[in-house]
Amino acid sequence: MIAVDEDRWISIEDAAAYLGVNKDSIRNWIKKESEIPAHKIGKQWKFKKSELDEWVKSGKSAFEK
């Protein structure tokens, strides 16, 4: 079971730090339709850690350029 605090909405900066990549990489993945689980809330992109974990585990994060 995921703790509520662990599955809160996080920003691009937080998602980049969580995944160990540059925030520009996150933006590029969104633009390239890499199926990264990003949600647009207002003018900002937000992410759930659990969805990012599933995306990485699924292998969809290793797409070809």
MIZAFI-412407 format. One record per residue: residue number from 1; residue in three letters; x, y, z of N, C-alpha, C in turn. Coordinates in steps of 0.2 Angstrom, whole numbers. Atoms other than C-alpha are relative to their C-alpha. Layout:
   pos   code    n.c1    n.c2    n.c3   ca.c1   ca.c2   ca.c3    c.c1    c.c2    c.c3
   NUM    ala       X       Y       Z       X       Y       Z       X       Y       Z
...
//
This chain:
   pos   code    n.c1    n.c2    n.c3   ca.c1   ca.c2   ca.c3    c.c1    c.c2    c.c3
     1    met       4      -6       0       0       0       0       4       6       0
     2    ile      -4      -6       1       7      17      -5      -3       5       5
     3    ala       2      -6      -5       7      31       9      -3       6      -4
     4    val       3      -6       4      -3      46       4       5       5      -1
     5    asp      -5      -5       1      12      57       6       5      -2      -5
     6    glu      -4       3       5      22      46      -5      -3       1      -7
     7    asp       3       0       7      10      47     -20      -4       7      -1
     8    arg       3      -7       2       6      66     -20       3       2      -7
     9    trp      -2      -3       7       7      76     -36       7       4       1
    10    ile      -6      -3      -1      25      82     -39       1       4      -7
    11    ser      -1      -4       5      32      95     -51       5      -3      -5
    12    ile      -5       2       4      44      93     -66       7      -1       3
    13    glu      -7       0      -4      59      97     -55       0      -6       5
    14    asp       0       6      -5      54      84     -42       0      -6      -4
    15    ala      -1       6       4      51      71     -55       6      -1      -3
    16    ala      -7       1       3      68      74     -63       4      -2       5
    17    ala      -4       2      -6      76      73     -46      -1      -7       2
    18    tyr       2       7      -2      66      57     -42       3      -5      -5
    19    leu      -2       5       6      71      49     -59       8       1      -1
    20    gly      -7      -1       1      89      56     -58       2       2      -7
    21    val      -1      -2       6      88      65     -74      -1       8       0
    22    asn       1      -8       0      88      84     -80      -7       1      -2
    23    lys       7      -2       1      71      93     -80      -1       1      -8
    24    asp       1      -1       7      74      96     -99      -1      -7      -3
    25    ser       1       7       3      74      77    -102      -7      -1       1
    26    ile       7       1      -1      57      76     -94      -5       4      -5
    27    arg       4      -4       5      50      90    -105       1      -3      -7
    28    asn      -1       4       6      58      81    -120      -4      -6      -1
    29    trp       4       6       0      49      65    -115      -7       2      -1
    30    ile       7      -2       1      33      74    -114      -2       2      -8
    31    lys       1      -2       7      35      82    -131       1      -6      -5
    32    lys      -1       6       4      41      65    -139      -5      -5       1
    33    glu       6       5      -1      25      56    -133       3      -6       2
    34    ser      -3       6      -2      36      44    -124      -5      -4       5
    35    glu       5       3      -4      20      39    -114       2       1       8
    36    ile      -2      -2      -7      28      47     -98      -7       2       3
    37    pro       6      -2      -3      13      48     -86       0       7       3
    38    ala       0      -7      -2      12      67     -86      -7       3       0
    39    his       7      -3      -1      -4      77     -81       1       7       0
    40    lys       0      -7       0      -7      95     -86      -5       2       5
    41    ile       5      -3      -5     -15     104     -71       2       8      -1
    42    gly      -1      -7       1     -17     122     -76       5       1      -6
    43    lys      -6       0       5      -1     127     -85       6      -4       2
    44    gln      -6       4      -2      10     115     -76      -1      -7      -1
    45    trp       0       7       0      14      97     -78       1      -3       7
    46    lys      -1       3      -7      12      86     -63       1      -8      -1
    47    phe      -2       7       1      17      68     -60      -2      -3       7
    48    lys       0       4      -6      13      54     -47       6      -5       0
    49    lys      -6       5       0      28      44     -41      -2      -7      -2
    50    ser       2       7       2      18      28     -42       0      -1      -7
    51    glu       1       1       7      14      31     -60       7       0      -4
    52    leu      -6      -1       3      32      36     -64       4      -7       1
    53    asp      -3       7      -2      38      19     -55      -3      -5      -5
    54    glu       3       5       5      26       9     -66       2       1      -7
    55    trp      -3      -1       7      32      18     -82       7      -2      -1
    56    val      -7       3       0      50      14     -78       0      -8       0
    57    lys       0       7       0      46      -4     -74      -3      -3      -6
    58    ser       3       2       6      36      -6     -90       5       0      -6
    59    gly      -5      -1       5      51      -2    -100      -2       5      -5
    60    lys       2      -5       4      42      12    -109       5       6       0
    61    ser      -4      -6       0      55      24    -103       6      -1      -4
    62    ala      -6       1       4      68      16    -114      -2       0      -7
    63    phe       2      -1       7      61      22    -130       6       2      -5
    64    glu      -5      -2       5      71      24    -146      -1       7      -2
    65    lys       0      -7       2      75      42    -152      -3       0      -7
//
